[in-house]
Amino acid sequence: MVDIETARQMALSLSGATEHDHFGKPAFKVKRIFSTLWINDRRMMVALTPVDQSVFHSFDASIFHPVPNKWGLKGATFVELDLVRPEMLQDALTLAWEKSC
């Protein structure tokens, strides 16, 4: 389980990451957005590649699942913060961050 503030700090701990508002949600970016926090839903979106998304999803589909729209087809992945282990979230954030640099 990862709380909202820990998820925020994990995203901001990545080199060059800054926080901005994105349609009312905290978004984290370097050159482009790599993650957003869905505070009310207690989830985080990470912008993975479709291949990385499938790896995380196959590990545990109740924790990692595609965003249900065209962004999900491109790798946007929801992470359920109440279920994810901190090290798994850090791995997903790092992959998304690398893609955004």
C-alpha positions in Angstrom: 0.0 0.0 0.0 1.2 3.5 -0.9 -0.4 6.6 0.4 -1.0 9.7 -1.8 1.9 11.8 -0.3 4.3 8.9 -0.7 3.3 8.4 -4.3 3.8 12.2 -4.9 7.3 12.1 -3.3 8.2 9.0 -5.3 7.4 10.8 -8.5 9.2 14.0 -7.5 12.3 12.1 -6.4 13.1 11.3 -10.0 15.7 13.6 -11.6 14.2 16.7 -13.2 10.6 15.8 -12.3 8.2 18.7 -11.5 4.6 18.8 -10.5 1.9 20.7 -12.5 -1.9 20.8 -12.6 -3.3 18.7 -15.4 -7.1 19.1 -15.7 -7.4 19.3 -11.9 -5.0 16.4 -11.2 -1.4 16.6 -10.0 0.8 15.6 -12.9 4.5 14.9 -12.9 6.7 15.5 -15.9 10.2 16.1 -17.2 9.7 16.9 -20.9 6.3 15.4 -20.9 3.9 13.9 -18.4 4.9 10.5 -17.1 2.4 10.2 -14.2 -0.8 11.7 -12.7 -2.4 11.3 -9.3 -6.1 10.5 -9.1 -6.5 11.4 -5.5 -10.2 10.7 -5.0 -9.8 7.2 -6.7 -6.5 6.4 -4.8 -4.7 5.5 -8.0 -1.9 6.8 -10.1 -1.5 6.7 -13.8 1.9 5.9 -15.2 2.7 6.4 -18.9 4.4 3.1 -19.8 5.1 1.6 -23.1 2.5 -1.0 -24.2 5.0 -3.8 -23.6 5.8 -2.6 -20.1 2.1 -2.2 -19.4 1.5 -5.8 -20.4 4.3 -7.0 -18.1 2.9 -5.2 -15.1 -0.6 -6.2 -16.0 0.3 -9.8 -16.3 1.9 -9.7 -12.8 -1.3 -8.6 -11.2 -4.3 -7.2 -13.1 -6.0 -6.0 -9.9 -3.1 -3.6 -9.3 -2.0 -2.6 -12.8 -4.5 -2.2 -15.6 -4.8 -0.1 -18.8 -6.6 3.3 -18.6 -9.9 2.5 -20.4 -9.5 4.8 -23.4 -7.2 5.4 -26.3 -4.4 6.4 -23.9 -4.6 2.9 -22.3 -3.9 1.4 -25.7 -0.7 3.5 -25.9 0.5 2.3 -22.5 -1.3 4.6 -19.9 -1.7 2.4 -16.9 -3.6 2.8 -13.7 -1.9 1.6 -10.5 -4.1 1.0 -7.5 -2.3 2.6 -4.6 -4.1 0.6 -1.9 -2.8 -2.6 -3.4 0.7 -1.9 -4.8 3.9 -2.5 -3.0 6.1 0.7 -2.9 9.0 -1.0 -4.8 6.7 -2.0 -7.6 5.3 1.5 -7.9 8.8 2.9 -7.9 9.7 0.5 -10.8 6.7 1.6 -12.8 7.4 5.3 -12.2 11.0 4.9 -13.1 10.1 3.3 -16.5 7.6 6.0 -17.2 10.0 8.7 -16.2 12.7 7.2 -18.5 10.3 7.4 -21.4 9.5 11.0 -20.6 13.1 12.3 -20.6 
